[in-house]
Amino acid sequence: MSVLASLYSGISGIVSNGSALSVSGDNIANMNTTAFKSSNALFESNLTQRIGDVQIGLGSRLAATNTAFSVGSFANSTRNTDMAIEGEGFFAVQNPSGERLYTRAGAFSRNDQGLLVTTVGGFQLLGSRINEEGNIVGTPGAIDLTDFSSAPLASSSIRMNLNLDPMAALPGGVLDATSFSAAEASSNFSVPSTMYDSRGTPREVITYFRRTGDNEWQAATLTDAANLGAPVTAADGSTVVLKAWNVTFNSDGTLNTVAADNIGLVVWDDDTAGTGSPNEDAVLAGEILNGAIPWSGSDPLSFAEFSLDLGQAGGLGNATQYDLGSGSNAKFVGSNGRGVGELQSIDVTAAGRVRGIFSNGDSRDLYSIPIALFSNNEGLARIGSNLYQETASSGSALLGEAGSNGRGQVRAFALEQSNVDLASEFVKIIQYQRGFQASARTISAAADILQELVNLGR
């Protein structure tokens, strides 16, 4: 019987070492698979045969494989939908039928329906919507990027970074705002800019600067009267002064003050509307506009009172008055308003928030990608395509924001590589091969002994 037992032991050694070789082969085959987690073969002894006080083993078997969930290294990517988890956790995805699965492979892309899905298999990445106040609302669902736009914002200020020439001539007379050409002729410098009404329609305005003395300037912002809705009209139908200011500089050329002042012009403010010539002393007659000047259009919308932002007095990067020998110039001009924006691209923050970048320069968080934690990662079931399924052994998934309660942060423009240690796998292959060969020799030796027994009977 002991000779037969050696056959069983040899066969079990061949089977167990062959199975372990398959485990290492799988690891090596997936060494370049995104976020693949290597497995380790665990052996155990078979039942022991007892003959009197003697115990004889009956070989070995492959008892289990355990998965090493250590974090792999990261490879940089150029795709804004590629991401990796720096630390513990899994991305939650779902198949078309709604079954929830989990993965660490963060290679995602937008499908033809505008959903973020896994590049392999097309499983939908789950995320929770974020409202315009920045709060997470609702339960995790498919990340749909098709229905987002950025609302327009009415301009309330014009920001200018400029230098006014202190040697500019002192124009005679007064600033003539009856037309753009008259204003140009009676000023030293002009800066065109674009402002937006509350519907997001761009409106062109021009701010004129007129030197009135040493370190003293006047500024007025004009727009075409056609831009404004009734009952705001100019007497000659040409221009309207929206706002005017006195601007002063310090003796060292730095900005001192910017003070609103009608500087002798008829200025449309946020209290009244009517008709009149902006170059004559006239009383404005008209109706109250509820504190706003409406832009023209089929449904005129409000345009709030705005300011001229030349920076802080004495601050760096603000309006100056230096003799640079090149006259006055504007380095930057812009307003704080914007038109309607379409979603152009996205990026992902370390907290797992999908931030939308819009065509009007606006950006805001759209979704929060939850990270799943399990009480026992090794209890997860591998189902292929870099996916795992929760089991009773793994426990239920606990979803939360990246970086919270032990969850890893999200690294954008990167993919996690496998954690396969190739050198270690080569060592294991040699060990399993030797175990296989030695077990085969055991069978061969037992067969020789049995053959001798057969020969004895001849």
The 8 nearest C-alpha neighbors of each residue, nearest first, counted from 0:
[[1, 3, 2, 4, 5, 6, 48, 50],
 [0, 2, 4, 3, 5, 55, 6, 48],
 [3, 1, 5, 4, 0, 445, 6, 449],
 [2, 4, 6, 0, 5, 1, 7, 445],
 [5, 3, 1, 7, 6, 2, 8, 0],
 [4, 6, 8, 2, 3, 7, 9, 1],
 [5, 7, 3, 9, 442, 4, 8, 10],
 [6, 8, 4, 10, 5, 9, 11, 57],
 [9, 7, 58, 5, 57, 11, 6, 10],
 [10, 8, 438, 12, 6, 442, 441, 11],
 [9, 11, 13, 7, 12, 8, 6, 14],
 [10, 12, 14, 8, 13, 9, 58, 59],
 [13, 11, 9, 15, 438, 10, 14, 16],
 [12, 14, 435, 10, 11, 16, 15, 438],
 [13, 15, 11, 17, 12, 16, 18, 10],
 [14, 16, 60, 61, 18, 12, 17, 13],
 [17, 15, 19, 431, 18, 13, 435, 14],
 [16, 18, 20, 14, 15, 19, 13, 21],
 [19, 17, 21, 15, 20, 16, 14, 22],
 [20, 18, 16, 22, 21, 17, 40, 15],
 [19, 21, 17, 23, 18, 22, 24, 431],
 [20, 22, 24, 18, 19, 23, 25, 17],
 [23, 21, 19, 25, 20, 24, 26, 40],
 [24, 22, 26, 20, 25, 21, 424, 27],
 [23, 25, 21, 27, 22, 26, 20, 28],
 [26, 24, 28, 22, 23, 27, 21, 29],
 [27, 25, 23, 29, 24, 37, 28, 30],
 [26, 28, 30, 24, 29, 25, 23, 421],
 [27, 29, 25, 26, 30, 24, 31, 32],
 [30, 28, 32, 26, 31, 27, 25, 35],
 [29, 31, 27, 419, 32, 417, 28, 26],
 [32, 30, 29, 417, 33, 416, 28, 35],
 [31, 33, 29, 35, 30, 417, 34, 416],
 [32, 34, 416, 35, 104, 417, 415, 31],
 [35, 33, 417, 416, 415, 104, 103, 32],
 [36, 34, 417, 32, 33, 37, 29, 418],
 [37, 35, 418, 68, 67, 417, 34, 66],
 [36, 38, 419, 26, 67, 66, 418, 35],
 [39, 37, 66, 65, 67, 64, 36, 22],
 [38, 40, 64, 65, 66, 41, 37, 22],
 [41, 39, 64, 19, 63, 22, 42, 38],
 [40, 42, 63, 62, 64, 61, 39, 43],
 [43, 41, 61, 62, 60, 40, 59, 44],
 [42, 44, 62, 59, 60, 61, 45, 41],
 [45, 43, 59, 58, 60, 46, 42, 56],
 [44, 46, 59, 57, 58, 47, 60, 43],
 [47, 45, 57, 56, 48, 44, 58, 59],
 [46, 48, 56, 55, 57, 54, 49, 45],
 [47, 49, 55, 54, 56, 50, 46, 57],
 [48, 50, 54, 53, 51, 55, 47, 52],
 [51, 49, 53, 52, 54, 48, 55, 47],
 [52, 50, 53, 49, 54, 48, 55, 47],
 [51, 53, 50, 54, 49, 55, 48, 47],
 [52, 54, 50, 51, 49, 55, 48, 47],
 [55, 53, 49, 48, 47, 50, 56, 52],
 [54, 56, 48, 47, 49, 53, 57, 50],
 [57, 55, 47, 58, 48, 46, 54, 45],
 [56, 58, 8, 45, 47, 46, 4, 7],
 [57, 59, 8, 45, 11, 56, 44, 12],
 [60, 58, 44, 45, 43, 11, 12, 15],
 [59, 61, 15, 43, 42, 62, 11, 44],
 [60, 62, 42, 15, 63, 41, 43, 40],
 [61, 63, 42, 43, 41, 60, 64, 40],
 [64, 62, 41, 61, 40, 65, 42, 39],
 [63, 65, 40, 39, 41, 38, 66, 62],
 [64, 66, 39, 38, 63, 67, 377, 40],
 [65, 67, 38, 37, 377, 68, 36, 39],
 [66, 68, 69, 37, 36, 38, 65, 39],
 [69, 67, 36, 66, 70, 376, 37, 377],
 [68, 70, 67, 71, 418, 36, 86, 87],
 [71, 69, 68, 86, 418, 72, 85, 415],
 [72, 70, 418, 416, 417, 415, 69, 73],
 [71, 73, 416, 415, 70, 74, 418, 417],
 [74, 72, 415, 414, 416, 413, 75, 71],
 [73, 75, 414, 413, 415, 76, 416, 72],
 [76, 74, 413, 412, 73, 414, 77, 411],
 [75, 77, 412, 413, 78, 74, 81, 414],
 [76, 78, 412, 79, 75, 413, 81, 80],
 [79, 77, 80, 81, 76, 412, 413, 108],
 [78, 80, 412, 81, 346, 77, 411, 345],
 [79, 81, 107, 78, 108, 82, 106, 412],
 [82, 80, 106, 412, 78, 79, 105, 107],
 [83, 81, 411, 105, 413, 410, 414, 412],
 [82, 84, 414, 410, 105, 415, 409, 413],
 [83, 85, 409, 407, 408, 86, 410, 82],
 [86, 84, 407, 408, 409, 83, 410, 87],
 [87, 85, 407, 84, 70, 406, 408, 88],
 [88, 86, 407, 406, 405, 85, 84, 372],
 [87, 89, 372, 371, 370, 406, 407, 86],
 [88, 90, 371, 103, 102, 370, 101, 91],
 [89, 91, 102, 370, 101, 103, 371, 92],
 [90, 92, 101, 125, 100, 124, 89, 371],
 [93, 91, 124, 123, 100, 125, 99, 101],
 [92, 94, 99, 123, 98, 97, 122, 100],
 [93, 95, 122, 97, 96, 98, 123, 99],
 [96, 94, 97, 93, 122, 98, 123, 121],
 [97, 95, 94, 98, 93, 99, 122, 123],
 [96, 98, 94, 93, 95, 99, 92, 123],
 [99, 97, 93, 94, 96, 100, 95, 92],
 [98, 100, 93, 92, 97, 91, 94, 101],
 [101, 99, 388, 92, 93, 387, 91, 386],
 [102, 100, 91, 387, 386, 90, 92, 89],
 [103, 101, 386, 90, 89, 104, 385, 387],
 [102, 104, 89, 34, 90, 105, 84, 83],
 [103, 105, 34, 102, 33, 106, 385, 415],
 [104, 106, 82, 83, 81, 107, 103, 414],
 [105, 107, 81, 118, 104, 117, 82, 414],
 [108, 106, 117, 118, 116, 80, 81, 105],
 [107, 109, 115, 116, 80, 118, 110, 117],
 [110, 108, 115, 114, 113, 116, 111, 107],
 [109, 111, 112, 113, 114, 108, 115, 116],
 [110, 112, 113, 109, 114, 115, 108, 145],
 [113, 111, 110, 114, 109, 145, 143, 144],
 [112, 114, 110, 109, 144, 145, 111, 143],
 [115, 113, 143, 109, 142, 110, 112, 116],
 [114, 116, 109, 108, 142, 124, 123, 107],
 [117, 115, 123, 121, 122, 124, 107, 108],
 [118, 116, 107, 121, 122, 119, 106, 120],
 [117, 119, 107, 106, 121, 108, 116, 120],
 [120, 118, 117, 121, 384, 122, 106, 107],
 [119, 121, 122, 117, 118, 384, 116, 94],
 [120, 122, 117, 116, 119, 118, 123, 94],
 [121, 123, 94, 116, 117, 93, 120, 92],
 [124, 122, 116, 92, 93, 141, 115, 125],
 [125, 123, 92, 116, 115, 141, 91, 142],
 [126, 124, 141, 140, 92, 139, 91, 142],
 [125, 127, 368, 139, 367, 140, 142, 366],
 [126, 128, 139, 367, 366, 138, 137, 140],
 [129, 127, 366, 136, 135, 365, 130, 367],
 [128, 130, 135, 365, 366, 134, 133, 136],
 [131, 129, 132, 133, 134, 128, 135, 136],
 [130, 132, 133, 129, 134, 363, 364, 365],
 [133, 131, 130, 134, 129, 135, 364, 363],
 [132, 134, 131, 130, 129, 364, 135, 363],
 [133, 135, 129, 130, 132, 136, 131, 128],
 [136, 134, 129, 128, 127, 130, 133, 137],
 [137, 135, 128, 129, 134, 127, 130, 138],
 [138, 136, 127, 128, 139, 135, 129, 140],
 [137, 139, 127, 140, 136, 128, 126, 135],
 [140, 138, 127, 126, 125, 137, 141, 128],
 [139, 141, 125, 126, 127, 142, 138, 124],
 [140, 142, 125, 123, 143, 124, 126, 114],
 [143, 141, 114, 126, 115, 125, 144, 140],
 [142, 144, 114, 145, 113, 141, 115, 146],
 [145, 143, 113, 146, 114, 142, 147, 115],
 [144, 146, 113, 143, 147, 112, 114, 342],
 [147, 145, 144, 148, 143, 342, 113, 341],
 [148, 146, 145, 342, 144, 149, 341, 365],
 [147, 149, 341, 340, 342, 150, 146, 339],
 [148, 150, 340, 339, 341, 151, 357, 361],
 [149, 151, 339, 148, 152, 340, 338, 199],
 [152, 150, 199, 338, 339, 337, 198, 197],
 [151, 153, 336, 337, 197, 154, 199, 150],
 [152, 154, 197, 196, 336, 195, 155, 302],
 [155, 336, 153, 335, 195, 194, 156, 334],
 [154, 156, 305, 303, 304, 153, 306, 335],
 [157, 155, 306, 305, 334, 307, 154, 335],
 [156, 158, 334, 307, 308, 333, 159, 306],
 [159, 157, 308, 333, 334, 332, 309, 156],
 [160, 158, 332, 309, 331, 161, 308, 157],
 [159, 161, 331, 318, 317, 330, 329, 309],
 [162, 160, 329, 318, 330, 328, 159, 319],
 [161, 163, 319, 320, 327, 328, 318, 329],
 [164, 162, 327, 320, 165, 319, 161, 328],
 [163, 165, 327, 326, 166, 167, 322, 320],
 [166, 164, 167, 320, 322, 321, 163, 214],
 [167, 165, 164, 168, 322, 326, 321, 163],
 [166, 168, 164, 165, 169, 187, 210, 326],
 [169, 167, 170, 166, 210, 187, 165, 211],
 [168, 170, 210, 211, 171, 167, 212, 209],
 [171, 169, 168, 185, 172, 186, 210, 209],
 [172, 170, 169, 173, 185, 174, 168, 211],
 [171, 173, 170, 174, 185, 175, 169, 211],
 [172, 174, 175, 171, 185, 170, 263, 186],
 [173, 175, 185, 176, 182, 186, 172, 209],
 [174, 176, 182, 181, 177, 173, 185, 278],
 [177, 175, 182, 178, 174, 181, 277, 278],
 [176, 178, 175, 238, 277, 278, 181, 237],
 [179, 177, 181, 176, 238, 180, 237, 182],
 [178, 180, 182, 181, 183, 176, 238, 177],
 [179, 181, 183, 178, 182, 184, 177, 176],
 [182, 180, 184, 178, 183, 179, 175, 185],
 [183, 181, 176, 175, 179, 185, 184, 180],
 [182, 184, 180, 181, 186, 185, 179, 189],
 [183, 185, 181, 182, 186, 180, 187, 175],
 [184, 186, 182, 174, 183, 175, 181, 170],
 [187, 185, 209, 183, 184, 208, 188, 182],
 [188, 186, 209, 208, 210, 167, 185, 189],
 [187, 189, 208, 207, 186, 327, 209, 190],
 [190, 188, 207, 206, 208, 191, 205, 183],
 [189, 191, 206, 205, 207, 192, 188, 329],
 [192, 190, 205, 204, 206, 189, 193, 203],
 [193, 191, 204, 203, 205, 333, 190, 332],
 [192, 194, 203, 202, 204, 201, 195, 334],
 [193, 195, 202, 154, 201, 334, 203, 336],
 [196, 194, 201, 153, 154, 199, 200, 336],
 [195, 197, 153, 199, 198, 302, 200, 154],
 [196, 198, 153, 199, 152, 300, 151, 301],
 [199, 197, 196, 200, 151, 300, 338, 153],
 [338, 198, 200, 151, 196, 195, 197, 339],
 [199, 201, 195, 196, 198, 338, 202, 197],
 [202, 200, 195, 194, 193, 199, 203, 196],
 [203, 201, 194, 193, 195, 200, 204, 226],
 [202, 204, 193, 192, 194, 222, 201, 205],
 [203, 205, 222, 192, 221, 191, 193, 202],
 [206, 204, 191, 221, 220, 190, 192, 207],
 [205, 207, 220, 190, 219, 189, 221, 191],
 [208, 206, 189, 219, 218, 188, 186, 220],
 [209, 207, 218, 188, 217, 186, 187, 189],
 [208, 210, 186, 217, 187, 216, 211, 218],
 [209, 211, 216, 169, 212, 215, 217, 187],
 [212, 210, 216, 215, 169, 209, 217, 213],
 [213, 211, 215, 210, 214, 216, 169, 165],
 [212, 214, 215, 211, 165, 210, 216, 248],
 [213, 215, 248, 247, 212, 249, 216, 165],
 [216, 214, 247, 212, 213, 211, 246, 210],
 [217, 215, 210, 246, 211, 209, 245, 247],
 [216, 218, 245, 209, 208, 244, 246, 210],
 [219, 217, 208, 244, 207, 243, 245, 209],
 [218, 220, 243, 207, 206, 242, 244, 221],
 [219, 221, 206, 242, 205, 241, 240, 243],
 [222, 220, 240, 205, 239, 204, 241, 206],
 [223, 221, 204, 239, 238, 224, 205, 203],
 [222, 224, 238, 225, 226, 237, 239, 221],
 [225, 223, 238, 226, 237, 239, 227, 236],
 [224, 226, 223, 227, 295, 236, 228, 237],
 [227, 225, 224, 295, 223, 294, 228, 222],
 [228, 226, 294, 295, 225, 224, 293, 231],
 [295, 227, 229, 294, 293, 231, 299, 230],
 [230, 228, 231, 232, 227, 295, 293, 273],
 [229, 231, 273, 232, 228, 272, 285, 274],
 [232, 230, 229, 273, 272, 228, 227, 274],
 [233, 231, 274, 224, 230, 236, 234, 229],
 [232, 234, 236, 235, 274, 275, 224, 239],
 [233, 235, 276, 275, 236, 274, 232, 237],
 [234, 236, 233, 237, 276, 177, 238, 232],
 [237, 235, 233, 234, 224, 232, 238, 225],
 [236, 238, 224, 235, 178, 223, 233, 177],
 [239, 237, 223, 224, 178, 222, 177, 233],
 [238, 240, 224, 222, 221, 241, 233, 223],
 [241, 239, 221, 266, 242, 220, 267, 222],
 [242, 240, 267, 220, 221, 266, 239, 268],
 [241, 243, 220, 240, 219, 266, 244, 267],
 [242, 244, 219, 261, 260, 218, 259, 220],
 [245, 243, 259, 260, 218, 258, 217, 246],
 [244, 246, 217, 258, 257, 216, 260, 218],
 [247, 245, 257, 216, 256, 217, 215, 244],
 [248, 246, 215, 256, 255, 214, 216, 254],
 [249, 247, 254, 255, 214, 253, 252, 215],
 [248, 250, 251, 253, 252, 255, 254, 214],
 [249, 251, 252, 248, 214, 253, 213, 320],
 [252, 250, 249, 253, 248, 320, 321, 254],
 [253, 251, 320, 249, 250, 319, 321, 248],
 [254, 252, 319, 313, 249, 248, 251, 320],
 [253, 255, 248, 312, 313, 319, 318, 249],
 [254, 256, 248, 312, 247, 249, 253, 313],
 [257, 255, 247, 246, 258, 254, 312, 248],
 [258, 256, 246, 245, 244, 247, 259, 255],
 [257, 259, 245, 244, 256, 260, 246, 243],
 [258, 260, 244, 243, 245, 257, 261, 242],
 [261, 259, 244, 262, 243, 245, 258, 242],
 [260, 262, 243, 264, 263, 266, 244, 265],
 [263, 261, 260, 264, 243, 244, 217, 245],
 [262, 264, 261, 265, 260, 278, 280, 173],
 [265, 263, 261, 262, 277, 266, 278, 240],
 [264, 266, 277, 267, 261, 263, 278, 240],
 [267, 265, 240, 264, 241, 261, 268, 242],
 [266, 268, 241, 240, 265, 272, 269, 242],
 [267, 269, 270, 266, 271, 241, 304, 242],
 [268, 270, 290, 291, 304, 271, 292, 267],
 [271, 269, 290, 268, 287, 288, 289, 291],
 [272, 270, 287, 288, 269, 286, 268, 285],
 [271, 273, 285, 231, 286, 287, 230, 288],
 [272, 274, 285, 284, 231, 283, 230, 232],
 [275, 273, 232, 233, 283, 234, 284, 231],
 [274, 276, 234, 233, 283, 281, 277, 273],
 [275, 277, 234, 278, 279, 233, 281, 274],
 [278, 276, 265, 264, 279, 177, 275, 176],
 [279, 277, 276, 264, 177, 175, 176, 265],
 [280, 278, 276, 281, 277, 265, 264, 275],
 [279, 281, 278, 282, 265, 277, 276, 264],
 [282, 280, 279, 283, 275, 276, 265, 277],
 [281, 283, 284, 280, 275, 274, 265, 273],
 [284, 282, 273, 274, 275, 281, 285, 272],
 [285, 283, 273, 282, 274, 272, 286, 275],
 [284, 286, 273, 272, 283, 271, 287, 274],
 [285, 287, 272, 271, 288, 273, 284, 230],
 [286, 288, 271, 289, 270, 272, 285, 290],
 [289, 287, 290, 291, 271, 286, 270, 272],
 [290, 288, 287, 291, 270, 269, 271, 292],
 [289, 291, 269, 270, 288, 292, 287, 303],
 [292, 290, 269, 303, 301, 288, 289, 302],
 [291, 293, 302, 301, 269, 294, 303, 288],
 [294, 292, 301, 300, 228, 299, 302, 227],
 [293, 295, 227, 228, 299, 226, 300, 302],
 [228, 296, 294, 227, 299, 226, 293, 225],
 [297, 295, 299, 298, 294, 228, 300, 227],
 [296, 298, 299, 295, 228, 300, 294, 229],
 [297, 299, 296, 300, 295, 294, 228, 293],
 [300, 298, 296, 295, 294, 293, 228, 297],
 [301, 299, 293, 294, 197, 298, 302, 196],
 [300, 302, 293, 291, 292, 303, 197, 294],
 [301, 303, 292, 196, 293, 291, 294, 153],
 [304, 302, 291, 305, 301, 155, 292, 269],
 [303, 305, 269, 155, 302, 291, 268, 306],
 [304, 306, 155, 156, 303, 307, 154, 157],
 [307, 305, 156, 308, 155, 157, 304, 242],
 [306, 308, 157, 156, 309, 158, 305, 159],
 [309, 307, 158, 310, 157, 306, 159, 156],
 [308, 310, 159, 318, 317, 158, 307, 160],
 [311, 309, 317, 308, 318, 312, 314, 316],
 [312, 310, 314, 313, 317, 309, 254, 315],
 [311, 313, 254, 255, 314, 310, 256, 253],
 [314, 312, 253, 254, 311, 255, 315, 317],
 [315, 313, 311, 312, 317, 316, 310, 253],
 [314, 316, 317, 313, 311, 310, 318, 253],
 [315, 317, 314, 160, 318, 310, 319, 161],
 [318, 316, 310, 160, 315, 309, 314, 319],
 [317, 319, 161, 160, 309, 162, 254, 310],
 [320, 318, 162, 253, 252, 254, 321, 317],
 [319, 321, 252, 163, 162, 165, 164, 253],
 [322, 320, 252, 323, 164, 319, 165, 162],
 [321, 323, 324, 164, 165, 166, 320, 326],
 [324, 322, 325, 321, 326, 164, 327, 162],
 [323, 325, 322, 326, 164, 321, 166, 327],
 [326, 324, 323, 327, 322, 328, 164, 321],
 [327, 325, 164, 324, 328, 323, 163, 167],
 [326, 328, 163, 164, 162, 188, 325, 329],
 [327, 329, 162, 161, 326, 330, 163, 325],
 [328, 330, 161, 331, 160, 162, 332, 159],
 [331, 329, 160, 161, 328, 332, 159, 162],
 [332, 330, 160, 159, 329, 333, 161, 158],
 [331, 333, 159, 158, 160, 192, 330, 329],
 [334, 332, 158, 157, 192, 159, 331, 335],
 [333, 335, 157, 336, 158, 156, 194, 154],
 [334, 336, 154, 156, 155, 337, 333, 157],
 [337, 335, 154, 152, 153, 195, 334, 194],
 [338, 336, 152, 151, 195, 359, 199, 153],
 [199, 337, 339, 151, 359, 200, 340, 195],
 [338, 340, 151, 150, 199, 149, 359, 337],
 [341, 339, 149, 359, 358, 357, 148, 338],
 [340, 342, 148, 357, 358, 343, 149, 339],
 [341, 343, 357, 148, 356, 344, 147, 358],
 [344, 342, 357, 356, 358, 341, 345, 355],
 [343, 345, 356, 342, 355, 346, 357, 79],
 [346, 344, 355, 354, 356, 353, 79, 347],
 [345, 347, 354, 79, 353, 348, 355, 344],
 [346, 348, 353, 352, 411, 351, 354, 349],
 [347, 349, 352, 351, 350, 353, 346, 409],
 [348, 350, 409, 408, 351, 410, 347, 401],
 [351, 349, 401, 348, 352, 408, 402, 409],
 [352, 350, 368, 348, 349, 409, 401, 367],
 [351, 353, 367, 348, 347, 350, 366, 368],
 [352, 354, 347, 366, 365, 364, 346, 367],
 [355, 353, 364, 346, 363, 345, 365, 347],
 [354, 356, 345, 362, 363, 364, 344, 365],
 [357, 355, 362, 344, 345, 343, 342, 361],
 [358, 356, 342, 340, 343, 341, 361, 359],
 [357, 359, 340, 341, 360, 343, 342, 356],
 [360, 358, 340, 357, 361, 337, 338, 339],
 [361, 359, 358, 357, 362, 356, 340, 337],
 [362, 360, 357, 359, 356, 149, 363, 358],
 [363, 361, 356, 355, 357, 360, 354, 364],
 [364, 362, 354, 355, 365, 361, 356, 131],
 [363, 365, 354, 353, 366, 355, 352, 129],
 [364, 366, 129, 353, 354, 128, 355, 363],
 [367, 365, 128, 353, 129, 127, 352, 126],
 [366, 368, 352, 127, 126, 351, 353, 369],
 [367, 369, 126, 351, 352, 366, 125, 127],
 [370, 368, 400, 399, 398, 126, 367, 401],
 [369, 371, 90, 398, 399, 89, 88, 401],
 [372, 370, 398, 89, 88, 397, 396, 90],
 [371, 373, 88, 397, 396, 398, 370, 89],
 [374, 372, 396, 375, 376, 394, 393, 395],
 [373, 375, 394, 393, 376, 372, 395, 396],
 [376, 374, 393, 373, 377, 378, 394, 392],
 [377, 375, 378, 379, 373, 393, 374, 68],
 [378, 376, 379, 375, 66, 65, 393, 68],
 [377, 379, 393, 392, 376, 375, 380, 390],
 [380, 378, 389, 393, 377, 376, 388, 390],
 [379, 381, 388, 387, 382, 389, 378, 390],
 [380, 382, 387, 383, 386, 379, 388, 385],
 [381, 383, 386, 387, 380, 388, 384, 385],
 [382, 384, 385, 386, 381, 387, 380, 388],
 [383, 385, 386, 119, 120, 382, 387, 381],
 [386, 384, 383, 102, 104, 35, 387, 103],
 [387, 385, 102, 384, 101, 383, 382, 381],
 [388, 386, 381, 101, 380, 382, 100, 379],
 [387, 389, 380, 100, 379, 101, 390, 381],
 [388, 390, 379, 393, 380, 395, 387, 394],
 [391, 389, 393, 392, 379, 394, 388, 378],
 [390, 392, 394, 393, 389, 395, 378, 379],
 [391, 393, 378, 390, 394, 375, 379, 389],
 [394, 392, 378, 375, 390, 379, 391, 376],
 [395, 393, 391, 392, 374, 373, 390, 396],
 [394, 396, 373, 397, 389, 393, 390, 391],
 [395, 397, 373, 371, 372, 398, 394, 389],
 [396, 398, 372, 371, 395, 373, 399, 370],
 [399, 397, 371, 370, 369, 396, 372, 400],
 [398, 400, 369, 370, 401, 371, 397, 403],
 [401, 399, 369, 403, 370, 402, 350, 351],
 [400, 402, 350, 408, 403, 351, 406, 370],
 [401, 403, 408, 406, 407, 350, 400, 405],
 [402, 404, 406, 401, 405, 400, 399, 407],
 [405, 403, 406, 402, 399, 400, 401, 407],
 [404, 406, 403, 407, 402, 87, 86, 88],
 [407, 405, 402, 87, 403, 401, 404, 88],
 [406, 408, 86, 87, 85, 402, 84, 401],
 [409, 407, 402, 401, 349, 85, 84, 350],
 [410, 408, 349, 84, 351, 83, 85, 350],
 [409, 411, 83, 82, 349, 84, 413, 408],
 [410, 412, 82, 413, 347, 81, 409, 83],
 [413, 411, 76, 81, 79, 82, 78, 77],
 [414, 412, 75, 76, 82, 411, 74, 81],
 [415, 413, 83, 74, 82, 73, 105, 81],
 [416, 414, 73, 34, 83, 71, 72, 33],
 [415, 417, 34, 33, 71, 72, 73, 414],
 [416, 418, 35, 34, 71, 419, 30, 33],
 [417, 419, 71, 36, 37, 420, 416, 35],
 [418, 420, 37, 417, 30, 421, 26, 36],
 [421, 419, 423, 422, 424, 418, 30, 37],
 [420, 422, 424, 423, 419, 425, 27, 30],
 [423, 421, 425, 424, 420, 426, 427, 419],
 [422, 424, 426, 420, 421, 425, 427, 419],
 [423, 425, 427, 421, 426, 422, 23, 428],
 [426, 424, 428, 422, 427, 423, 421, 429],
 [425, 427, 423, 429, 424, 428, 430, 422],
 [428, 426, 430, 424, 429, 425, 431, 423],
 [427, 429, 425, 431, 430, 426, 432, 424],
 [428, 430, 432, 426, 427, 431, 433, 425],
 [431, 429, 427, 433, 428, 432, 434, 426],
 [432, 430, 434, 428, 16, 433, 429, 435],
 [431, 433, 435, 429, 434, 430, 428, 436],
 [434, 432, 436, 430, 435, 431, 437, 429],
 [435, 433, 431, 437, 432, 436, 438, 430],
 [434, 436, 13, 432, 438, 433, 437, 16],
 [437, 435, 439, 433, 438, 434, 432, 440],
 [438, 436, 440, 434, 439, 435, 433, 441],
 [439, 437, 9, 441, 435, 12, 440, 436],
 [438, 440, 436, 442, 437, 441, 9, 435],
 [441, 439, 443, 437, 438, 442, 444, 436],
 [442, 440, 438, 444, 439, 443, 9, 445],
 [443, 441, 445, 439, 6, 9, 440, 444],
 [442, 444, 440, 446, 441, 445, 439, 447],
 [443, 445, 447, 441, 446, 442, 440, 448],
 [446, 444, 448, 442, 447, 443, 2, 441],
 [445, 447, 443, 449, 444, 448, 442, 450],
 [448, 446, 450, 444, 445, 449, 443, 451],
 [449, 447, 451, 445, 450, 446, 444, 452],
 [448, 450, 452, 446, 451, 447, 445, 453],
 [449, 451, 453, 447, 452, 448, 446, 454],
 [450, 452, 454, 448, 449, 453, 455, 447],
 [453, 451, 449, 455, 450, 454, 448, 456],
 [452, 454, 450, 451, 455, 456, 449, 457],
 [453, 455, 451, 456, 452, 457, 450, 449],
 [456, 454, 452, 453, 457, 451, 450, 449],
 [455, 457, 454, 453, 452, 451, 450, 449],
 [456, 454, 455, 453, 452, 451, 450, 449]]
